[in-house]
Amino acid sequence: MKSKRILALILALMLLFVGCSSPSNTDSGEGTEVKQGEFKIKVGLVTPEQDIATQSMRHFEAEVEKLSEGRVDVELFPGGAIGGSADIFNGVQDGSIEMCVNIYPPFAQFTDAFLLYNLPYLFSNKEVAFEFLDSDIAKEIAASIEDKGFKQLAVFDGGYRNVSNNDKPVHAPSDLEGLKIRTLNNPVQIDYFKAYGANPTPLPYGDIYVGLQTKTIDGQENSFSNIASMKFNEVQKYVTDTQHGFDPVGMFINTDIYASYPDEVKAIIDEAALSTQAFNRELAIELEAKALETIAETTEITYLTDEERQAFIDAAMPTYKNFEEQIGKELLEKALAKIEEIENK
């Protein structure tokens, strides 16, 4: 009997020791330890390091890695390191690249609704643009391409587009007569540049500098920030603040990859994206001021008077009617009404 009592005591002590040494569900030990680099996000960019898109994504990289404590590893590939615009676009669509920053025109291949954003003089100022881009109408347009592989996380300030050329200062649409101006490969923009009398010539973004340098094209149109960061001003004599279009720029992630993440990782990405959106919109103000200083060192800048700008607006207005059916009359009317409502606040 005594030996049985001793054996029972030994067994009880063993069970007690095991219970004390095993981690509980609430223990902060190995069971909940953060796995460094568990999720990897490649971001493809055609822009150089100093460009606003790359600087903004550096902010995103830092925010995600901080919030996830290293569980999510974001790696940027700027300057076309993993391909040109089309390569990166296709890579995000098929999931071989997780993320990109892209202007809206390429998404018109999936839905003509995106052509809305290329209409000339759509937004009278950036505040109106941002409020519309945060509206339900804009969110519905963005959500319409999720089944094509692109989930929008944020909308950046791409700036107002302005014309540069090597022929003469531009004060009126007639000053663009016959000039080969590099435009987006977008039917809306091509339409109103033809109305200006120009010869719109689409080229990939990465080919613009050489095109200007070799005089394959006479000019181009981009934001002041892009003109400076890509050094287009070095091969252009004249720039005019036509401000003919505002560029929304989306931060996109592959839809299926995003859906595969645990909820807590999605929440981290979402939080970092909104932080980056705010960062980008503030940075845009600073970089545009610096860009104008840089451009002025090499290039003559023409600032249009209200009357001169109105001539560009009037010449471009037929484009709205020309693309009413393609964009969708109901969507166009609803969007224009929303913009008017915002402007009248």
C-alpha positions as CSV (number, residue, x, y, z in Angstrom):
1,M,0.0,0.0,0.0
2,K,2.8,2.3,0.9
3,S,4.5,1.8,-2.5
4,K,1.2,2.6,-4.3
5,R,0.8,5.9,-2.3
6,I,4.4,6.9,-3.3
7,L,3.7,6.1,-6.9
8,A,0.5,8.1,-6.9
9,L,2.4,11.1,-5.3
10,I,5.1,10.9,-8.0
11,L,2.5,10.8,-10.8
12,A,0.7,13.8,-9.3
13,L,3.9,15.8,-9.1
14,M,4.7,14.9,-12.7
15,L,1.3,16.1,-13.9
16,L,1.7,19.3,-11.9
17,F,5.2,20.0,-13.4
18,V,3.9,19.4,-17.0
19,G,0.9,21.7,-16.4
20,C,3.1,24.5,-15.1
21,S,5.6,24.2,-17.9
22,S,3.2,24.1,-20.9
23,P,2.3,27.5,-22.5
24,S,-1.3,28.5,-22.2
25,N,-3.5,29.9,-25.0
26,T,-2.9,33.4,-23.7
27,D,0.9,33.1,-23.3
28,S,2.9,35.6,-25.4
29,G,5.6,33.0,-26.1
30,E,6.3,30.9,-29.1
31,G,2.6,30.5,-30.0
32,T,2.1,34.2,-30.9
33,E,5.6,35.1,-31.9
34,V,5.7,37.3,-35.0
35,K,7.2,35.5,-38.0
36,Q,9.5,38.0,-39.8
37,G,8.8,38.4,-43.5
38,E,5.9,35.9,-43.4
39,F,4.1,38.0,-46.1
40,K,6.1,39.6,-48.9
41,I,4.8,42.4,-51.1
42,K,6.7,43.4,-54.2
43,V,5.8,46.9,-55.5
44,G,6.6,47.7,-59.1
45,L,7.3,51.3,-60.1
46,V,8.4,53.0,-63.3
47,T,9.1,56.2,-61.4
48,P,12.6,57.1,-60.1
49,E,13.4,57.4,-56.4
50,Q,12.8,61.1,-56.2
51,D,9.4,60.9,-57.8
52,I,6.3,61.5,-55.6
53,A,4.9,58.0,-56.3
54,T,8.1,56.3,-55.1
55,Q,8.5,58.6,-52.1
56,S,4.9,57.8,-51.2
57,M,5.4,54.1,-51.5
58,R,8.5,54.4,-49.3
59,H,6.1,55.8,-46.6
60,F,3.8,52.8,-47.2
61,E,6.7,50.4,-46.9
62,A,7.8,51.9,-43.5
63,E,4.2,52.0,-42.2
64,V,3.4,48.4,-43.1
65,E,6.6,47.1,-41.6
66,K,6.2,49.1,-38.5
67,L,2.5,48.2,-37.9
68,S,3.1,44.5,-38.7
69,E,6.4,44.4,-36.6
70,G,8.1,43.0,-39.7
71,R,5.6,40.3,-40.4
72,V,4.8,41.9,-43.7
73,D,7.9,42.7,-45.8
74,V,7.4,45.4,-48.5
75,E,10.0,45.6,-51.2
76,L,10.0,48.5,-53.7
77,F,11.4,48.2,-57.3
78,P,11.5,51.8,-58.6
79,G,12.8,53.1,-61.9
80,G,11.4,50.2,-64.0
81,A,13.7,47.7,-62.2
82,I,11.2,44.8,-62.8
83,G,9.8,46.1,-66.1
84,G,8.0,49.0,-67.8
85,S,4.5,50.2,-67.2
86,A,2.8,47.4,-69.2
87,D,5.0,44.7,-67.5
88,I,4.1,45.9,-64.1
89,F,0.4,46.4,-64.9
90,N,0.2,42.8,-66.3
91,G,2.3,41.5,-63.4
92,V,-0.2,42.9,-60.8
93,Q,-3.1,41.6,-62.8
94,D,-1.7,38.0,-62.9
95,G,-0.3,38.2,-59.4
96,S,3.4,37.8,-60.1
97,I,3.8,41.4,-58.7
98,E,1.7,42.2,-55.7
99,M,1.3,46.0,-56.0
100,C,1.7,49.0,-58.3
101,V,0.9,52.7,-58.5
102,N,-0.9,53.5,-61.7
103,I,-2.8,56.3,-63.5
104,Y,-6.3,55.5,-64.5
105,P,-6.3,55.4,-68.3
106,P,-5.1,51.8,-68.7
107,F,-8.1,50.6,-66.8
108,A,-10.5,51.8,-69.5
109,Q,-9.7,48.5,-71.3
110,F,-11.9,46.9,-68.6
111,T,-14.6,49.5,-68.3
112,D,-15.3,52.7,-70.2
113,A,-16.3,54.3,-66.9
114,F,-12.6,55.1,-66.3
115,L,-12.6,57.4,-69.4
116,L,-14.6,59.8,-67.2
117,Y,-11.3,60.9,-65.5
118,N,-9.7,61.9,-68.8
119,L,-12.3,64.4,-69.7
120,P,-10.7,67.9,-69.9
121,Y,-11.2,70.4,-67.1
122,L,-13.3,67.9,-65.1
123,F,-12.3,69.3,-61.7
124,S,-11.9,73.0,-61.0
125,N,-9.4,72.4,-58.2
126,K,-7.8,69.5,-56.2
127,E,-10.2,69.8,-53.2
128,V,-13.1,69.1,-55.5
129,A,-11.2,66.3,-57.2
130,F,-10.4,64.6,-53.9
131,E,-13.9,64.9,-52.5
132,F,-15.3,63.3,-55.7
133,L,-12.6,60.6,-55.6
134,D,-13.7,59.7,-52.1
135,S,-17.4,59.6,-53.1
136,D,-19.5,56.5,-53.6
137,I,-19.6,57.1,-57.4
138,A,-15.8,56.9,-57.6
139,K,-15.6,53.9,-55.2
140,E,-18.0,52.0,-57.4
141,I,-15.9,52.7,-60.5
142,A,-12.8,51.5,-58.7
143,A,-14.5,48.4,-57.4
144,S,-15.7,47.5,-60.9
145,I,-12.1,46.2,-61.8
146,E,-11.6,44.1,-58.7
147,D,-12.6,41.0,-60.7
148,K,-9.9,41.9,-63.2
149,G,-7.2,41.6,-60.6
150,F,-6.9,45.2,-59.2
151,K,-8.1,46.3,-55.8
152,Q,-7.6,50.0,-55.1
153,L,-6.3,50.8,-51.7
154,A,-5.8,54.6,-52.0
155,V,-5.9,57.5,-54.5
156,F,-2.9,59.7,-54.9
157,D,-2.5,63.3,-56.2
158,G,-1.2,62.9,-59.7
159,G,-1.3,66.7,-60.3
160,Y,-2.7,68.8,-63.1
161,R,-1.3,68.0,-66.6
162,N,0.5,70.8,-68.4
163,V,1.9,71.2,-72.0
164,S,5.5,71.6,-72.9
165,N,7.1,72.0,-76.3
166,N,10.2,73.2,-78.2
167,D,8.5,75.4,-80.7
168,K,7.1,78.5,-79.0
169,P,5.4,79.7,-75.8
170,V,1.8,78.5,-75.8
171,H,-0.9,81.0,-75.0
172,A,-3.8,79.6,-77.2
173,P,-4.9,76.3,-78.7
174,S,-3.7,77.6,-82.1
175,D,-0.1,77.6,-80.8
176,L,-0.2,73.8,-80.7
177,E,-1.2,73.6,-84.4
178,G,0.7,70.8,-86.1
179,L,2.9,70.0,-83.1
180,K,3.6,66.4,-82.3
181,I,2.6,66.2,-78.6
182,R,3.1,63.0,-76.7
183,T,-0.2,62.1,-75.0
184,L,-1.5,59.1,-73.2
185,N,-2.7,56.3,-75.4
186,N,-6.3,57.4,-74.5
187,P,-9.1,58.2,-76.9
188,V,-10.5,61.1,-74.8
189,Q,-7.2,62.9,-74.5
190,I,-6.4,62.3,-78.2
191,D,-9.7,63.8,-79.1
192,Y,-9.3,67.1,-77.4
193,F,-5.7,67.5,-78.4
194,K,-6.8,67.1,-82.0
195,A,-9.4,69.8,-81.3
196,Y,-6.5,72.0,-80.3
197,G,-4.9,71.4,-83.7
198,A,-2.0,69.3,-82.3
199,N,-0.9,65.9,-83.6
200,P,-1.3,63.7,-80.5
201,T,1.4,61.0,-80.4
202,P,1.1,58.3,-77.7
203,L,4.4,56.9,-76.4
204,P,5.3,54.8,-73.3
205,Y,6.2,57.0,-70.3
206,G,9.7,55.8,-70.3
207,D,10.3,56.8,-73.9
208,I,9.3,60.5,-73.5
209,Y,12.8,61.9,-72.7
210,V,14.5,60.2,-75.6
211,G,11.6,61.2,-77.9
212,L,12.0,64.9,-76.9
213,Q,15.8,64.7,-77.1
214,T,15.8,63.1,-80.6
215,K,12.9,65.4,-81.7
216,T,10.7,62.4,-82.5
217,I,8.1,64.5,-80.7
218,D,7.9,68.3,-80.3
219,G,6.4,68.2,-76.8
220,Q,4.5,66.4,-74.1
221,E,2.0,66.9,-71.3
222,N,2.5,66.0,-67.7
223,S,2.3,67.4,-64.2
224,F,5.0,69.8,-63.1
225,S,6.3,67.2,-60.6
226,N,6.6,64.6,-63.3
227,I,8.3,67.0,-65.7
228,A,10.9,67.8,-63.1
229,S,11.4,64.3,-61.7
230,M,11.8,62.8,-65.2
231,K,14.0,65.8,-66.3
232,F,11.8,66.6,-69.4
233,N,12.5,70.3,-68.8
234,E,16.1,69.7,-69.7
235,V,15.0,69.0,-73.3
236,Q,12.0,71.4,-73.5
237,K,12.2,75.2,-74.1
238,Y,8.6,76.1,-73.1
239,V,6.0,74.9,-70.5
240,T,2.5,76.2,-70.2
241,D,0.2,75.7,-67.2
242,T,-2.8,74.6,-69.3
243,Q,-4.0,72.4,-66.4
244,H,-6.1,70.6,-68.9
245,G,-6.7,67.5,-66.8
246,F,-6.2,66.3,-63.2
247,D,-4.6,62.9,-62.8
248,P,-5.9,60.5,-60.1
249,V,-3.3,57.9,-59.4
250,G,-4.4,54.7,-57.7
251,M,-2.5,52.4,-55.4
252,F,-3.4,48.9,-56.4
253,I,-2.9,45.4,-55.0
254,N,-3.8,42.1,-56.7
255,T,-7.3,41.3,-55.6
256,D,-6.8,37.6,-54.9
257,I,-3.5,38.1,-53.1
258,Y,-5.2,40.7,-50.8
259,A,-8.2,38.3,-50.2
260,S,-5.7,35.6,-49.2
261,Y,-4.3,37.6,-46.3
262,P,-5.6,37.2,-42.7
263,D,-7.9,39.9,-41.5
264,E,-5.3,41.4,-39.3
265,V,-2.9,41.8,-42.2
266,K,-5.6,43.3,-44.4
267,A,-6.3,45.8,-41.6
268,I,-2.6,46.8,-41.4
269,I,-2.4,47.3,-45.2
270,D,-5.6,49.3,-45.2
271,E,-4.4,51.5,-42.4
272,A,-1.0,52.1,-44.0
273,A,-2.6,52.9,-47.4
274,L,-4.8,55.6,-45.9
275,S,-1.8,57.0,-44.1
276,T,0.1,57.0,-47.3
277,Q,-2.8,58.7,-49.2
278,A,-2.7,61.6,-46.7
279,F,1.1,61.7,-46.9
280,N,1.0,61.8,-50.7
281,R,-1.5,64.7,-50.9
282,E,0.6,66.8,-48.5
283,L,3.9,65.9,-50.3
284,A,2.3,66.9,-53.7
285,I,2.1,70.5,-52.6
286,E,5.7,70.6,-51.5
287,L,7.1,68.8,-54.6
288,E,5.1,70.9,-57.1
289,A,6.6,74.1,-55.6
290,K,10.1,72.6,-55.9
291,A,9.3,71.3,-59.4
292,L,8.4,74.8,-60.6
293,E,11.7,76.2,-59.3
294,T,13.6,73.4,-61.1
295,I,11.7,73.9,-64.4
296,A,12.2,77.6,-64.3
297,E,16.0,77.1,-64.2
298,T,16.0,75.6,-67.7
299,T,12.6,76.4,-69.3
300,E,10.3,79.3,-69.9
301,I,7.1,78.9,-68.0
302,T,3.9,80.6,-69.4
303,Y,1.0,81.1,-66.9
304,L,-2.3,81.5,-68.7
305,T,-4.7,84.4,-68.0
306,D,-8.3,83.5,-67.2
307,E,-9.3,84.5,-70.7
308,E,-6.5,82.4,-72.3
309,R,-7.5,79.3,-70.2
310,Q,-11.1,79.7,-71.2
311,A,-10.1,79.4,-74.8
312,F,-8.6,75.9,-74.0
313,I,-11.7,75.0,-72.1
314,D,-14.1,76.0,-74.9
315,A,-12.1,74.2,-77.5
316,A,-12.1,71.0,-75.5
317,M,-15.7,70.9,-74.5
318,P,-17.0,69.0,-77.5
319,T,-15.1,66.0,-76.1
320,Y,-17.8,65.6,-73.4
321,K,-20.5,65.0,-76.1
322,N,-18.2,62.9,-78.2
323,F,-17.7,60.4,-75.4
324,E,-21.1,60.7,-73.7
325,E,-22.4,57.3,-75.0
326,Q,-19.1,55.5,-74.5
327,I,-18.7,56.6,-70.9
328,G,-22.4,56.1,-70.2
329,K,-24.8,59.0,-70.3
330,E,-26.3,58.1,-66.9
331,L,-22.8,57.8,-65.2
332,L,-21.6,61.1,-66.8
333,E,-24.7,63.0,-65.7
334,K,-24.5,61.6,-62.2
335,A,-20.8,62.4,-61.9
336,L,-21.2,65.9,-63.3
337,A,-24.1,66.6,-60.9
338,K,-22.0,65.3,-57.9
339,I,-19.0,67.5,-58.9
340,E,-21.4,70.5,-59.2
341,E,-22.8,69.7,-55.8
342,I,-19.3,69.6,-54.3
343,E,-18.3,72.9,-56.0
344,N,-21.4,74.7,-54.7
345,K,-20.8,73.8,-51.0
